[in-house]
Amino acid sequence: MDKKTEEFFDRLRTELEKSNSWPAIYLFKFIVPTDVEKIKQVDAAFDGMGAVMKTTQSKTGKFTSVSIDVQMQSPQAVIDKYIEVSTIEGIISL
């Protein structure tokens, strides 16, 4: 992981620790190229967690916004999930 990414996750961890008591519902937002397989990969990353997933396709149809509400146990669990899904080709975490 590069230094910029590490700094981002450190800031995110600090913000999450300040703003929530854990466990808490967290809203993950991603943008992926519109591809059924990529959307399935995102869905699979949250499988068995009781997550509620909503997808919205862009006007051009090239990209799909994926929003996921799910209970997470800690700020580190949120960061671990972001790292896990970052391996999906073309995904952008918001």
All heavy atoms as an XYZ file, in Angstrom:
746
protein
N       0.848     -1.165      0.000
C       0.000      0.000      0.000
C       0.905      1.243      0.000
O       1.853      1.322      0.769
C      -0.885     -0.028      1.256
C      -1.907      1.062      1.289
S      -2.982      1.084      2.754
C      -3.384     -0.601      3.045
N       0.588      2.205     -0.850
C       1.442      3.391     -0.912
C       1.149      4.357      0.238
O       0.143      4.240      0.937
C       1.319      4.080     -2.284
C      -0.066      4.649     -2.555
O      -0.723      5.124     -1.605
O      -0.484      4.647     -3.724
N       2.055      5.306      0.426
C       1.977      6.231      1.565
C       0.693      7.061      1.528
O       0.055      7.269      2.558
C       3.206      7.142      1.557
C       3.291      8.038      2.775
C       4.677      8.642      2.901
C       4.790      9.596      4.056
N       4.487      9.051      5.351
N       0.284      7.507      0.339
C      -0.932      8.312      0.201
C      -2.165      7.514      0.639
O      -3.042      8.032      1.332
C      -1.065      8.768     -1.258
C      -2.107      9.811     -1.482
C      -2.061     10.302     -2.924
C      -3.091     11.362     -3.156
N      -3.093     11.839     -4.532
N      -2.225      6.247      0.253
C      -3.338      5.382      0.636
C      -3.340      5.153      2.142
O      -4.392      5.216      2.782
C      -3.259      4.039     -0.120
O      -3.225      4.304     -1.528
C      -4.446      3.156      0.194
N      -2.164      4.913      2.709
C      -2.059      4.715      4.162
C      -2.536      5.949      4.913
O      -3.258      5.840      5.902
C      -0.613      4.415      4.560
C      -0.201      2.991      4.292
C       1.216      2.713      4.777
O       1.592      3.224      5.846
O       1.922      1.987      4.069
N      -2.149      7.138      4.431
C      -2.570      8.387      5.073
C      -4.082      8.551      4.989
O      -4.718      8.987      5.950
C      -1.859      9.579      4.430
C      -0.389      9.651      4.779
C       0.376     10.698      3.983
O      -0.212     11.353      3.093
O       1.583     10.863      4.256
N      -4.656      8.203      3.833
C      -6.112      8.279      3.676
C      -6.807      7.389      4.701
O      -7.736      7.815      5.387
C      -6.526      7.878      2.254
C      -8.013      7.685      2.127
C      -8.866      8.769      2.040
C      -8.562      6.404      2.151
C     -10.245      8.591      1.966
C      -9.935      6.221      2.074
C     -10.777      7.324      1.979
N      -6.361      6.148      4.830
C      -6.989      5.210      5.768
C      -6.783      5.643      7.212
O      -7.662      5.454      8.050
C      -6.507      3.781      5.532
C      -7.134      3.135      4.313
C      -6.363      2.484      3.370
C      -8.509      3.189      4.102
C      -6.941      1.901      2.251
C      -9.095      2.606      2.986
C      -8.317      1.964      2.066
N      -5.638      6.248      7.528
C      -5.416      6.767      8.880
C      -6.411      7.875      9.202
O      -6.994      7.916     10.290
C      -3.984      7.295      9.041
C      -2.953      6.181      9.155
O      -3.344      5.014      9.407
O      -1.756      6.471      8.967
N      -6.618      8.789      8.234
C      -7.600      9.874      8.431
C      -9.005      9.301      8.563
O      -9.782      9.737      9.422
C      -7.556     10.871      7.268
C      -6.401     11.840      7.346
C      -6.541     12.994      6.372
N      -6.863     12.617      5.013
C      -5.967     12.281      4.083
N      -4.692     12.283      4.362
N      -6.350     11.950      2.867
N      -9.353      8.333      7.721
C     -10.674      7.716      7.771
C     -10.889      7.047      9.128
O     -11.951      7.216      9.743
C     -10.836      6.694      6.637
C     -12.155      5.924      6.619
C     -13.344      6.866      6.461
C     -12.144      4.880      5.506
N      -9.903      6.304      9.603
C     -10.012      5.624     10.909
C     -10.290      6.647     12.015
O     -11.179      6.461     12.842
C      -8.741      4.830     11.217
C      -8.809      4.071     12.536
C      -7.529      3.304     12.853
N      -7.242      2.283     11.841
C      -6.279      2.374     10.928
N      -5.479      3.422     10.885
N      -6.091      1.401     10.056
N      -9.548      7.752     12.008
C      -9.731      8.798     13.018
C     -11.139      9.379     12.955
O     -11.807      9.541     13.980
C      -8.677      9.922     12.822
O      -7.379      9.333     12.941
C      -8.836     11.010     13.852
N     -11.614      9.676     11.738
C     -12.969     10.234     11.575
C     -14.031      9.241     12.043
O     -14.990      9.626     12.709
C     -13.230     10.617     10.112
C     -12.473     11.839      9.665
C     -12.826     13.080     10.476
O     -14.020     13.341     10.702
O     -11.892     13.774     10.910
N     -13.871      7.974     11.694
C     -14.849      6.962     12.087
C     -14.875      6.775     13.602
O     -15.946      6.595     14.189
C     -14.544      5.628     11.394
C     -14.770      5.594      9.889
C     -14.261      4.275      9.310
C     -16.227      5.803      9.537
N     -13.713      6.830     14.220
C     -13.650      6.678     15.677
C     -14.357      7.835     16.379
O     -15.012      7.647     17.401
C     -12.196      6.578     16.147
C     -11.576      5.241     15.802
C     -10.069      5.189     16.013
O      -9.438      6.251     16.262
O      -9.508      4.085     15.917
N     -14.257      9.035     15.805
C     -14.883     10.221     16.395
C     -16.391     10.258     16.171
O     -17.137     10.708     17.028
C     -14.295     11.494     15.775
C     -12.964     11.891     16.320
C     -12.669     13.306     15.870
C     -11.387     13.355     15.074
N     -11.090     14.668     14.549
N     -16.826      9.813     15.007
C     -18.208     10.058     14.600
C     -19.202      8.956     14.955
O     -20.398      9.183     14.911
C     -18.272     10.313     13.093
O     -17.878      9.149     12.392
N     -18.739      7.774     15.289
C     -19.656      6.672     15.547
C     -19.284      5.926     16.813
O     -18.138      5.915     17.217
C     -19.625      5.652     14.390
C     -20.220      6.188     13.116
O     -21.100      7.029     13.136
N     -19.739      5.704     11.995
N     -20.295      5.279     17.396
C     -19.998      4.274     18.411
C     -20.170      2.932     17.695
O     -21.059      2.774     16.862
C     -20.940      4.399     19.606
O     -22.283      4.312     19.206
N     -19.307      2.010     17.968
C     -19.250      0.754     17.201
C     -19.755     -0.408     18.028
O     -19.577     -0.408     19.225
C     -17.813      0.528     16.735
C     -17.411      1.627     15.811
C     -16.814      2.792     16.155
C     -17.654      1.713     14.412
N     -16.660      3.581     15.052
C     -17.163      2.948     13.966
C     -18.243      0.843     13.482
C     -17.236      3.346     12.641
C     -18.311      1.244     12.161
C     -17.819      2.474     11.749
N     -20.406     -1.400     17.393
C     -20.706     -1.538     15.956
C     -21.705     -0.480     15.493
O     -22.488      0.035     16.270
C     -21.294     -2.932     15.833
C     -21.600     -3.399     17.214
C     -20.873     -2.527     18.178
N     -21.646     -0.195     14.171
C     -22.505      0.831     13.579
C     -22.822      0.481     12.130
O     -22.086     -0.256     11.483
C     -21.808      2.185     13.627
N     -23.939      1.031     11.648
C     -24.275      0.888     10.229
C     -23.377      1.854      9.462
O     -23.261      3.031      9.814
C     -25.766      1.242      9.962
C     -26.686      0.303     10.738
C     -26.059      1.203      8.466
C     -26.643     -1.145     10.296
N     -22.739      1.355      8.414
C     -21.848      2.180      7.601
C     -22.316      2.101      6.153
O     -22.697      1.031      5.679
C     -20.397      1.690      7.718
C     -19.428      2.578      6.995
C     -19.014      3.777      7.562
C     -18.954      2.247      5.730
C     -18.137      4.617      6.887
C     -18.079      3.076      5.057
C     -17.675      4.272      5.639
O     -16.816      5.096      4.963
N     -22.277      3.242      5.462
C     -22.662      3.296      4.058
C     -21.406      3.305      3.192
O     -20.643      4.269      3.208
C     -23.507      4.542      3.771
C     -23.855      4.799      2.304
C     -24.704      3.665      1.730
C     -24.578      6.123      2.154
N     -21.198      2.217      2.478
C     -20.119      2.132      1.500
C     -20.670      2.603      0.165
O     -21.798      2.257     -0.202
C     -19.655      0.677      1.320
C     -18.877      0.122      2.480
C     -19.518     -0.522      3.522
C     -17.492      0.229      2.513
C     -18.804     -1.062      4.581
C     -16.764     -0.307      3.572
C     -17.422     -0.946      4.606
N     -19.869      3.372     -0.583
C     -20.270      3.800     -1.924
C     -19.114      3.513     -2.878
O     -17.970      3.852     -2.586
C     -20.608      5.289     -1.946
C     -21.864      5.614     -1.185
C     -22.200      7.069     -1.330
C     -23.659      7.166     -1.649
N     -24.078      8.437     -2.117
N     -19.471      2.885     -3.975
C     -18.480      2.536     -4.988
C     -19.032      2.881     -6.363
O     -20.242      2.923     -6.562
C     -18.186      1.028     -4.974
C     -17.783      0.493     -3.637
C     -18.677     -0.222     -2.857
C     -16.495      0.701     -3.148
C     -18.302     -0.725     -1.624
C     -16.116      0.199     -1.911
C     -17.027     -0.516     -1.150
N     -18.129      3.080     -7.308
C     -18.496      3.181     -8.713
C     -17.697      2.101     -9.427
O     -16.485      1.976     -9.209
C     -18.174      4.569     -9.289
C     -19.044      5.619     -8.591
C     -18.403      4.592    -10.800
C     -18.748      7.044     -8.977
N     -18.395      1.306    -10.231
C     -17.727      0.253    -10.999
C     -18.158      0.361    -12.457
O     -19.247      0.857    -12.754
C     -18.069     -1.170    -10.476
C     -17.505     -1.387     -9.095
C     -19.551     -1.433    -10.484
N     -17.305     -0.083    -13.371
C     -17.741     -0.163    -14.760
C     -18.984     -1.056    -14.818
O     -19.072     -2.036    -14.081
C     -16.564     -0.818    -15.483
C     -15.379     -0.532    -14.598
C     -15.929     -0.534    -13.203
N     -19.954     -0.685    -15.647
C     -21.173     -1.477    -15.731
C     -20.834     -2.824    -16.360
O     -20.605     -2.931    -17.556
C     -22.264     -0.743    -16.531
O     -22.560      0.474    -15.841
C     -23.525     -1.567    -16.654
N     -20.747     -3.810    -15.489
C     -20.388     -5.176    -15.864
C     -20.980     -6.067    -14.774
O     -20.646     -5.921    -13.601
C     -18.858     -5.273    -15.912
C     -18.349     -6.685    -16.158
O     -19.060     -7.662    -15.828
O     -17.226     -6.825    -16.660
N     -21.854     -6.970    -15.170
C     -22.543     -7.825    -14.205
C     -21.556     -8.533    -13.285
O     -21.778     -8.641    -12.082
C     -23.457     -8.842    -14.939
C     -24.059     -9.837    -13.972
C     -24.549     -8.116    -15.701
N     -20.449     -8.997    -13.831
C     -19.470     -9.721    -13.024
C     -18.841     -8.836    -11.948
O     -18.649     -9.266    -10.817
C     -18.377    -10.336    -13.906
C     -18.836    -11.566    -14.658
C     -19.456    -12.627    -13.740
O     -18.824    -12.991    -12.727
O     -20.567    -13.087    -14.035
N     -18.531     -7.592    -12.298
C     -17.919     -6.686    -11.323
C     -18.915     -6.349    -10.208
O     -18.544     -6.291     -9.037
C     -17.418     -5.423    -12.013
C     -16.238     -5.712    -12.919
C     -15.523     -4.474    -13.326
C     -14.472     -4.703    -14.374
N     -13.646     -5.858    -14.240
N     -20.168     -6.147    -10.565
C     -21.209     -5.871     -9.570
C     -21.382     -7.088     -8.660
O     -21.506     -6.965     -7.445
C     -22.523     -5.442    -10.243
C     -22.301     -4.106    -10.963
C     -23.656     -5.327     -9.228
C     -23.398     -3.709    -11.928
N     -21.335     -8.286     -9.245
C     -21.427     -9.513     -8.448
C     -20.248     -9.641     -7.488
O     -20.402    -10.127     -6.375
C     -21.478    -10.749     -9.357
C     -22.825    -11.007     -9.975
C     -22.779    -12.288    -10.799
C     -24.103    -12.542    -11.494
N     -24.025    -13.739    -12.359
N     -19.062     -9.206     -7.919
C     -17.874     -9.263     -7.057
C     -18.058     -8.357     -5.840
O     -17.704     -8.734     -4.724
C     -16.622     -8.845     -7.823
C     -16.110     -9.890     -8.782
C     -14.892     -9.385     -9.536
O     -14.912     -8.313    -10.141
N     -13.829    -10.156     -9.499
N     -18.610     -7.161     -6.060
C     -18.863     -6.246     -4.945
C     -19.887     -6.882     -4.006
O     -19.694     -6.923     -2.788
C     -19.363     -4.871     -5.438
C     -19.738     -3.977     -4.257
C     -18.313     -4.186     -6.306
N     -20.957     -7.407     -4.573
C     -22.003     -8.053     -3.778
C     -21.418     -9.212     -2.961
O     -21.700     -9.362     -1.774
C     -23.117     -8.545     -4.706
C     -24.340     -9.028     -3.952
O     -24.641     -8.487     -2.868
O     -25.010     -9.953     -4.455
N     -20.571    -10.013     -3.586
C     -19.981    -11.172     -2.919
C     -19.100    -10.764     -1.735
O     -19.013    -11.479     -0.738
C     -19.173    -11.997     -3.914
N     -18.460     -9.596     -1.829
C     -17.594     -9.122     -0.749
C     -18.391     -8.851      0.534
O     -17.841     -8.870      1.622
C     -16.851     -7.860     -1.176
N     -19.702     -8.619      0.384
C     -20.554     -8.327      1.542
C     -21.532     -9.467      1.829
O     -22.409     -9.336      2.669
C     -21.322     -7.021      1.304
C     -20.421     -5.816      1.277
C     -19.836     -5.395      0.096
C     -20.143     -5.113      2.436
C     -18.997     -4.294      0.063
C     -19.307     -4.010      2.419
C     -18.731     -3.599      1.226
N     -21.361    -10.586      1.144
C     -22.260    -11.730      1.288
C     -22.264    -12.237      2.730
O     -21.218    -12.339      3.370
C     -21.818    -12.853      0.338
C     -22.869    -13.933      0.207
O     -24.064    -13.603      0.219
O     -22.483    -15.116      0.113
N     -23.440    -12.537      3.234
C     -23.570    -13.085      4.570
C     -23.459    -12.061      5.687
O     -23.422    -12.416      6.859
N     -23.398    -10.770      5.323
C     -23.248     -9.721      6.329
C     -24.554     -8.971      6.599
O     -24.569     -8.022      7.371
C     -22.165     -8.720      5.894
C     -20.775     -9.321      5.803
S     -19.540     -8.128      5.213
C     -19.479     -6.979      6.598
N     -25.633     -9.369      5.919
C     -26.904     -8.670      6.094
C     -26.908     -7.306      5.426
O     -27.651     -6.413      5.819
N     -26.089     -7.143      4.408
C     -25.959     -5.856      3.726
C     -27.147     -5.580      2.821
O     -27.736     -6.494      2.244
C     -24.680     -5.840      2.892
N     -27.496     -4.295      2.703
C     -28.535     -3.853      1.776
C     -27.819     -3.109      0.652
O     -27.167     -2.090      0.880
C     -29.556     -2.929      2.475
C     -30.578     -2.421      1.470
C     -30.230     -3.655      3.630
N     -27.935     -3.647     -0.574
C     -27.222     -3.088     -1.716
C     -28.185     -2.423     -2.686
O     -29.248     -2.973     -2.976
C     -26.455     -4.204     -2.441
C     -25.594     -3.704     -3.565
S     -24.478     -5.001     -4.132
C     -25.023     -5.175     -5.802
N     -27.802     -1.241     -3.156
C     -28.598     -0.510     -4.143
C     -27.670     -0.118     -5.286
O     -26.561      0.370     -5.048
C     -29.191      0.742     -3.492
C     -30.028      1.577     -4.420
C     -30.550      2.813     -3.699
C     -31.035      3.817     -4.715
N     -30.832      5.185     -4.286
N     -28.110     -0.351     -6.527
C     -27.297      0.030     -7.680
C     -28.051      1.036     -8.539
O     -29.277      0.977     -8.655
C     -26.938     -1.193     -8.548
O     -28.136     -1.809     -9.007
C     -26.107     -2.197     -7.776
N     -27.294      1.963     -9.119
C     -27.852      2.956    -10.031
C     -26.892      3.105    -11.192
O     -25.703      3.381    -10.983
C     -28.016      4.322     -9.328
O     -28.763      4.142     -8.134
C     -28.726      5.312    -10.230
N     -27.417      2.935    -12.411
C     -26.568      3.050    -13.589
C     -26.428      4.514    -13.998
O     -27.376      5.302    -13.858
C     -27.179      2.235    -14.729
C     -26.159      1.754    -15.731
C     -26.762      0.765    -16.704
O     -27.603      1.143    -17.508
N     -26.332     -0.484    -16.625
N     -25.255      4.890    -14.505
C     -25.034      6.257    -14.972
C     -25.869      6.519    -16.225
O     -26.361      5.588    -16.864
C     -23.554      6.485    -15.274
O     -23.143      5.689    -16.377
N     -26.011      7.789    -16.575
C     -26.809      8.150    -17.754
C     -26.277      7.504    -19.019
O     -27.046      7.100    -19.883
C     -26.843      9.680    -17.926
C     -27.697     10.366    -16.894
C     -27.710     11.863    -17.100
C     -28.514     12.513    -15.989
N     -28.469     13.969    -16.046
N     -24.952      7.407    -19.131
C     -24.355      6.812    -20.324
C     -24.367      5.291    -20.282
O     -24.160      4.636    -21.293
C     -22.889      7.270    -20.497
O     -22.136      6.803    -19.366
C     -22.785      8.777    -20.626
N     -24.585      4.731    -19.075
C     -24.602      3.281    -18.934
C     -23.227      2.654    -18.787
O     -23.099      1.443    -18.658
N     -22.185      3.490    -18.788
C     -20.822      2.956    -18.690
C     -20.452      2.553    -17.272
O     -19.604      1.691    -17.066
C     -19.808      3.990    -19.181
C     -19.836      4.227    -20.666
C     -18.762      5.208    -21.049
C     -18.749      5.444    -22.553
N     -17.706      6.403    -22.939
N     -21.069      3.218    -16.296
C     -20.727      2.966    -14.900
C     -21.970      2.697    -14.072
O     -23.063      3.124    -14.428
C     -19.971      4.169    -14.304
C     -18.660      4.416    -14.974
C     -18.556      5.343    -15.999
C     -17.527      3.713    -14.608
C     -17.357      5.565    -16.653
C     -16.319      3.925    -15.250
C     -16.234      4.850    -16.268
N     -21.769      2.003    -12.957
C     -22.848      1.729    -12.015
C     -22.392      2.149    -10.630
O     -21.292      1.794    -10.198
C     -23.217      0.232    -12.018
O     -23.677     -0.115    -13.333
C     -24.318     -0.071    -11.012
N     -23.245      2.926     -9.959
C     -23.013      3.316     -8.574
C     -23.564      2.204     -7.692
O     -24.685      1.740     -7.892
C     -23.740      4.630     -8.294
O     -23.852      4.847     -6.917
N     -22.779      1.774     -6.729
C     -23.198      0.727     -5.807
C     -23.128      1.289     -4.390
O     -22.061      1.710     -3.940
C     -22.295     -0.527     -5.921
C     -22.760     -1.619     -4.972
C     -22.242     -1.038     -7.355
N     -24.274      1.331     -3.708
C     -24.343      1.784     -2.319
C     -24.694      0.586     -1.452
O     -25.614     -0.163     -1.782
C     -25.406      2.859     -2.151
O     -25.108      3.970     -2.952
N     -23.983      0.432     -0.356
C     -24.194     -0.719      0.515
C     -24.266     -0.251      1.962
O     -23.314      0.350      2.474
C     -23.059     -1.747      0.356
C     -23.021     -2.240     -1.092
C     -23.225     -2.902      1.328
C     -21.798     -3.004     -1.472
N     -25.409     -0.508      2.602
C     -25.578     -0.257      4.033
C     -25.344     -1.572      4.756
O     -26.005     -2.567      4.459
C     -27.005      0.219      4.343
C     -27.187      1.699      4.116
O     -26.387      2.479      4.663
O     -28.138      2.075      3.413
N     -24.435     -1.559      5.708
C     -24.124     -2.797      6.427
C     -23.579     -2.466      7.820
O     -22.905     -1.455      8.005
C     -23.110     -3.656      5.631
C     -21.778     -2.964      5.470
C     -22.941     -5.031      6.237
N     -23.904     -3.313      8.770
C     -23.367     -3.120     10.120
C     -21.929     -3.595     10.150
O     -21.627     -4.723      9.785
C     -24.192     -3.864     11.162
C     -23.632     -3.649     12.553
C     -24.639     -3.868     13.642
O     -25.788     -3.514     13.487
N     -24.198     -4.440     14.735
N     -21.055     -2.700     10.595
C     -19.637     -3.025     10.719
C     -19.262     -2.969     12.195
O     -19.830     -2.199     12.960
C     -18.794     -2.027      9.906
C     -19.107     -2.027      8.409
S     -18.866     -3.620      7.576
C     -17.087     -3.769      7.609
N     -18.291     -3.787     12.583
C     -17.927     -3.919     13.985
C     -16.994     -2.825     14.497
O     -16.995     -2.512     15.689
C     -17.297     -5.291     14.241
C     -18.253     -6.442     13.982
C     -19.523     -6.332     14.826
O     -19.458     -6.145     16.029
N     -20.676     -6.428     14.185
N     -16.180     -2.254     13.591
C     -15.174     -1.283     14.035
C     -14.673     -0.473     12.846
O     -14.863     -0.874     11.693
C     -13.996     -2.020     14.657
O     -13.313     -2.769     13.661
N     -14.000      0.652     13.121
C     -13.375      1.401     12.021
C     -12.397      0.540     11.224
O     -12.341      0.631      9.999
C     -12.648      2.544     12.742
C     -13.458      2.770     13.973
C     -13.887      1.381     14.385
N     -11.651     -0.337     11.901
C     -10.700     -1.193     11.186
C     -11.422     -2.159     10.255
O     -10.944     -2.447      9.160
C      -9.798     -1.960     12.158
C      -8.680     -2.703     11.462
C      -7.762     -1.796     10.655
O      -7.282     -0.794     11.162
N      -7.513     -2.134      9.404
N     -12.598     -2.635     10.650
C     -13.377     -3.529      9.784
C     -13.814     -2.802      8.510
O     -13.825     -3.383      7.422
C     -14.590     -4.073     10.537
N     -14.156     -1.516      8.636
C     -14.523     -0.705      7.463
C     -13.322     -0.594      6.529
O     -13.431     -0.825      5.313
C     -15.013      0.704      7.900
C     -15.182      1.618      6.690
C     -16.318      0.597      8.684
N     -12.174     -0.265      7.081
C     -10.959     -0.122      6.276
C     -10.572     -1.442      5.624
O     -10.240     -1.482      4.431
C      -9.818      0.444      7.145
C     -10.147      1.905      7.490
C      -8.462      0.326      6.455
C      -9.340      2.492      8.611
N     -10.663     -2.534      6.370
C     -10.355     -3.854      5.801
C     -11.257     -4.165      4.614
O     -10.816     -4.739      3.614
C     -10.493     -4.949      6.861
C      -9.407     -4.859      7.940
O      -8.400     -4.146      7.739
O      -9.588     -5.508      9.000
N     -12.535     -3.783      4.704
C     -13.476     -4.043      3.611
C     -13.109     -3.201      2.392
O     -13.153     -3.684      1.259
C     -14.912     -3.764      4.074
C     -15.975     -4.246      3.119
C     -15.882     -5.716      2.780
C     -16.282     -6.618      3.910
N     -16.288     -8.044      3.492
N     -12.745     -1.929      2.605
C     -12.302     -1.090      1.482
C     -11.085     -1.712      0.802
O     -11.001     -1.750     -0.426
C     -11.950      0.328      1.949
C     -13.123      1.275      2.001
C     -13.483      1.898      3.186
C     -13.871      1.566      0.859
C     -14.547      2.785      3.248
C     -14.943      2.443      0.905
C     -15.269      3.056      2.097
O     -16.332      3.918      2.142
N     -10.138     -2.207      1.585
C      -8.941     -2.829      1.021
C      -9.316     -4.085      0.242
O      -8.821     -4.319     -0.864
C      -7.912     -3.127      2.135
C      -7.364     -1.809      2.694
C      -6.783     -4.018      1.615
C      -6.560     -1.953      3.967
N     -10.237     -4.881      0.791
C     -10.678     -6.116      0.117
C     -11.289     -5.819     -1.253
O     -10.942     -6.458     -2.243
C     -11.696     -6.843      0.996
C     -12.259     -8.106      0.370
C     -13.373     -8.727      1.205
O     -13.505     -8.419      2.407
O     -14.119     -9.536      0.632
N     -12.200     -4.842     -1.324
C     -12.878     -4.581     -2.608
C     -11.989     -3.813     -3.583
O     -12.271     -3.797     -4.777
C     -14.236     -3.860     -2.440
C     -15.206     -4.686     -1.635
C     -14.073     -2.485     -1.860
N     -10.904     -3.218     -3.091
C     -10.021     -2.451     -3.978
C      -9.352     -3.339     -5.023
O      -8.822     -2.845     -6.012
C      -8.962     -1.706     -3.176
O      -8.015     -2.602     -2.638
N      -9.422     -4.658     -4.835
C      -8.832     -5.582     -5.813
C      -9.726     -5.788     -7.036
O      -9.283     -6.370     -8.027
C      -8.548     -6.955     -5.162
O      -9.785     -7.507     -4.712
C      -7.581     -6.821     -3.996
N     -10.977     -5.305     -6.972
C     -11.889     -5.441     -8.111
C     -11.466     -4.420     -9.177
O     -11.389     -3.228     -8.908
C     -13.358     -5.211     -7.674
C     -13.752     -6.259     -6.643
C     -14.285     -5.238     -8.894
C     -15.090     -5.998     -5.949
N     -11.207     -4.917    -10.365
C     -10.695     -4.069    -11.448
C     -11.675     -2.951    -11.777
O     -12.859     -3.181    -11.992
C     -10.435     -4.928    -12.697
C      -9.774     -4.145    -13.813
C      -9.567     -4.989    -15.057
O      -9.644     -6.226    -14.962
O      -9.337     -4.392    -16.110
N     -11.167     -1.714    -11.794
C     -11.974     -0.563    -12.206
C     -12.814      0.057    -11.101
O     -13.476      1.077    -11.325
N     -12.802     -0.501     -9.892
C     -13.651      0.026     -8.824
C     -13.088      1.340     -8.285
O     -11.874      1.522     -8.198
C     -13.839     -0.994     -7.680
C     -14.989     -0.559     -6.769
C     -12.552     -1.184     -6.897
C     -15.479     -1.646     -5.826
N     -13.992      2.251     -7.959
C     -13.628      3.518     -7.322
C     -14.410      3.575     -6.011
O     -15.629      3.437     -6.016
C     -14.000      4.724     -8.213
C     -13.246      4.660     -9.546
C     -13.725      6.040     -7.488
C     -13.735      5.656    -10.569
N     -13.707      3.777     -4.922
C     -14.345      3.909     -3.599
C     -14.602      5.383     -3.331
O     -13.725      6.206     -3.538
C     -13.441      3.344     -2.504
O     -13.193      1.983     -2.729
N     -15.802      5.686     -2.870
C     -16.142      7.074     -2.554
C     -16.246      7.269     -1.065
O     -16.466      6.368     -0.312
C     -17.478      7.458     -3.212
C     -17.532      7.293     -4.736
C     -18.924      7.610     -5.248
C     -16.525      8.204     -5.385
